[in-house]
Amino acid sequence: MWRLAPWSPNRLMRGGDRFESAAVLVAIAVVLTLIPFAATFGTATYTRLSDQADLDRATHTEVTAALVEDAELAPIPVTPGESAVQVRGPARAHAQWTVNGADHAGTVVVGPSAKAGQAVDIWVDTNGTPVAAPKTGGASAAVAVVTAVALWTMAAWFVSLLVLGVHWVGTKQRLMRWDREWRDLGTAPGWSVG
């Protein structure tokens, strides 16, 4: 690899070879330089999600709701025209709850085995409307890490594709040059073929 460096004194190394090896070195430098940018982006994502979770915890309240019916699994059709099937996962049930002395009722997301009369904890906004629970610090951190890694990976793939494109163009030019030299081999002065 050292002999393929763009600064190699090897006189057999063509200009295209030096350009390709320089492109690889630049690509490596760019990919390594992108690490702190991806980390900064991940940190900004974590900060934004944490601030949103803090705001949600400040404006939303966890209350206890009483289910007035058993949980129903959501039917999902397998394919158009076929009958619906029951799926495992979050189910919905009608419930009642009280916020600031006012009674509320509505449909809430519960576990698939929830029964009527069961008490469940739900999060509501200031109007008493059910909302999603605020994200935890761990969930925010996981999203931030995945976002940073995905950003860096996409950038690294893009840079790799550029390097492959440079290599492809260089290989195509070398093959065309070799083809031209082979065709001209018998016509060059001082060269006899045959």
C-alpha positions as CSV (number, residue, x, y, z in Angstrom):
1,M,0.0,0.0,0.0
2,W,2.9,2.4,0.8
3,R,4.2,2.0,-2.7
4,L,0.8,3.1,-4.1
5,A,0.9,6.4,-2.2
6,P,0.6,9.4,-4.4
7,W,4.1,10.6,-3.4
8,S,5.7,7.3,-4.4
9,P,9.0,7.9,-6.4
10,N,8.1,4.9,-8.6
11,R,8.4,6.0,-12.2
12,L,6.1,3.3,-13.4
13,M,3.2,4.8,-11.5
14,R,0.9,6.6,-13.9
15,G,-0.8,10.0,-13.1
16,G,-4.1,8.2,-12.9
17,D,-2.8,5.8,-10.3
18,R,-1.5,8.8,-8.2
19,F,-4.8,10.5,-8.5
20,E,-6.7,7.4,-7.4
21,S,-4.5,6.9,-4.4
22,A,-4.8,10.6,-3.5
23,A,-8.6,10.2,-3.8
24,V,-8.5,7.2,-1.3
25,L,-6.4,9.2,1.2
26,V,-8.8,12.2,0.9
27,A,-11.8,9.9,1.4
28,I,-10.2,8.4,4.5
29,A,-9.6,11.9,5.9
30,V,-13.1,13.0,5.1
31,V,-14.7,9.9,6.7
32,L,-12.6,10.4,9.9
33,T,-13.4,14.1,9.9
34,L,-17.1,13.3,9.8
35,I,-16.9,11.5,13.1
36,P,-17.0,14.6,15.3
37,F,-19.7,16.1,13.0
38,A,-21.9,13.0,13.5
39,A,-21.2,13.1,17.2
40,T,-22.2,16.8,17.4
41,F,-25.4,16.0,15.4
42,G,-26.2,13.1,17.8
43,T,-25.6,15.4,20.8
44,A,-27.9,18.1,19.3
45,T,-30.5,15.4,18.7
46,Y,-30.3,14.2,22.3
47,T,-30.5,17.7,23.7
48,R,-33.6,18.4,21.5
49,L,-35.3,15.1,22.6
50,S,-34.4,15.7,26.2
51,D,-35.8,19.2,26.2
52,Q,-39.0,17.9,24.5
53,A,-39.3,15.2,27.2
54,D,-38.8,17.8,30.0
55,L,-41.5,20.0,28.4
56,D,-43.8,16.9,28.1
57,R,-43.3,16.0,31.8
58,A,-44.0,19.6,32.8
59,T,-47.2,19.9,30.8
60,H,-48.5,16.4,30.8
61,T,-49.7,14.4,33.9
62,E,-49.9,10.7,34.6
63,V,-53.4,9.7,35.9
64,T,-55.1,6.5,36.7
65,A,-58.0,5.5,34.4
66,A,-60.6,2.8,34.9
67,L,-61.4,0.6,32.0
68,V,-65.1,0.2,31.2
69,E,-64.6,-2.6,28.7
70,D,-62.1,-5.3,27.8
71,A,-59.2,-4.5,25.5
72,E,-59.8,-5.1,21.8
73,L,-57.0,-6.1,19.5
74,A,-56.9,-4.0,16.3
75,P,-57.9,-6.1,13.3
76,I,-55.5,-5.8,10.4
77,P,-56.4,-7.3,7.0
78,V,-53.8,-9.7,5.6
79,T,-54.5,-8.8,2.0
80,P,-57.3,-7.0,0.3
81,G,-60.4,-9.1,0.1
82,E,-59.4,-11.5,2.9
83,S,-60.9,-11.4,6.4
84,A,-59.1,-9.5,9.2
85,V,-56.9,-11.2,11.7
86,Q,-56.2,-10.4,15.3
87,V,-52.7,-9.1,16.0
88,R,-50.7,-9.1,19.2
89,G,-49.5,-5.8,20.6
90,P,-51.1,-2.6,21.8
91,A,-54.8,-2.8,22.1
92,R,-57.5,-0.1,22.8
93,A,-60.2,0.0,25.4
94,H,-62.8,2.6,26.5
95,A,-61.8,4.2,29.9
96,Q,-62.8,6.9,32.3
97,W,-60.5,9.2,34.3
98,T,-60.5,12.4,36.3
99,V,-58.3,15.5,35.8
100,N,-58.5,18.5,38.0
101,G,-62.0,17.4,39.2
102,A,-63.3,17.0,35.7
103,D,-64.4,13.6,34.5
104,H,-63.2,12.4,31.1
105,A,-63.8,9.4,28.9
106,G,-62.2,8.1,25.8
107,T,-60.3,5.3,24.2
108,V,-56.8,4.6,25.5
109,V,-54.0,2.2,24.5
110,V,-53.7,-0.7,26.9
111,G,-52.1,-4.2,26.9
112,P,-53.9,-6.9,25.0
113,S,-55.1,-8.7,28.1
114,A,-56.6,-5.7,29.9
115,K,-60.0,-6.3,31.4
116,A,-63.0,-4.1,32.3
117,G,-62.6,-2.6,35.8
118,Q,-58.8,-2.7,35.6
119,A,-56.9,0.5,36.6
120,V,-54.3,1.6,34.1
121,D,-51.9,4.6,34.2
122,I,-52.2,7.0,31.2
123,W,-50.6,10.3,30.4
124,V,-52.9,13.3,29.6
125,D,-52.4,16.9,28.6
126,T,-53.8,19.9,30.4
127,N,-57.2,19.4,28.7
128,G,-57.3,15.7,29.9
129,T,-56.7,14.3,26.4
130,P,-54.6,11.1,26.4
131,V,-51.1,11.7,25.0
132,A,-48.0,9.5,24.6
133,A,-45.8,9.1,27.7
134,P,-42.7,11.4,27.7
135,K,-39.5,9.8,26.4
136,T,-37.1,8.5,29.0
137,G,-33.4,9.6,29.0
138,G,-32.4,6.1,27.7
139,A,-34.8,6.3,24.8
140,S,-33.6,9.8,23.9
141,A,-30.0,8.6,24.1
142,A,-30.7,5.5,21.9
143,V,-32.4,7.7,19.2
144,A,-29.5,10.1,19.3
145,V,-26.9,7.4,18.9
146,V,-28.8,5.7,16.1
147,T,-29.2,9.1,14.4
148,A,-25.4,9.9,14.7
149,V,-24.3,6.5,13.5
150,A,-26.8,6.6,10.6
151,L,-25.6,10.0,9.5
152,W,-21.9,8.9,9.6
153,T,-22.7,5.7,7.8
154,M,-24.6,7.4,5.0
155,A,-21.8,9.9,4.6
156,A,-19.2,7.2,4.6
157,W,-21.1,5.2,1.9
158,F,-21.4,8.4,-0.2
159,V,-17.7,9.0,0.0
160,S,-17.0,5.3,-0.7
161,L,-19.2,5.5,-3.8
162,L,-17.3,8.6,-5.0
163,V,-14.0,6.7,-4.6
164,L,-15.4,3.7,-6.5
165,G,-16.5,6.1,-9.2
166,V,-13.0,7.5,-9.5
167,H,-11.6,4.0,-9.6
168,W,-14.1,2.9,-12.3
169,V,-13.3,5.9,-14.5
170,G,-9.5,5.4,-14.0
171,T,-9.8,1.7,-14.9
172,K,-11.9,2.5,-18.0
173,Q,-9.2,5.1,-19.1
174,R,-6.4,2.6,-18.5
175,L,-8.2,-0.1,-20.5
176,M,-8.8,2.3,-23.4
177,R,-5.2,3.4,-23.3
178,W,-3.9,-0.2,-23.3
179,D,-6.3,-1.0,-26.2
180,R,-5.0,1.9,-28.2
181,E,-1.4,0.9,-27.5
182,W,-2.1,-2.7,-28.6
183,R,-3.7,-1.5,-31.8
184,D,-0.8,0.9,-32.5
185,L,1.9,-1.7,-31.7
186,G,2.5,-2.8,-35.3
187,T,2.4,0.6,-36.7
188,A,4.9,2.4,-34.5
189,P,8.2,3.2,-36.1
190,G,11.0,0.7,-35.2
191,W,8.5,-2.0,-34.1
192,S,8.0,-5.0,-36.2
193,V,5.2,-7.4,-35.6
194,G,5.3,-10.9,-37.0
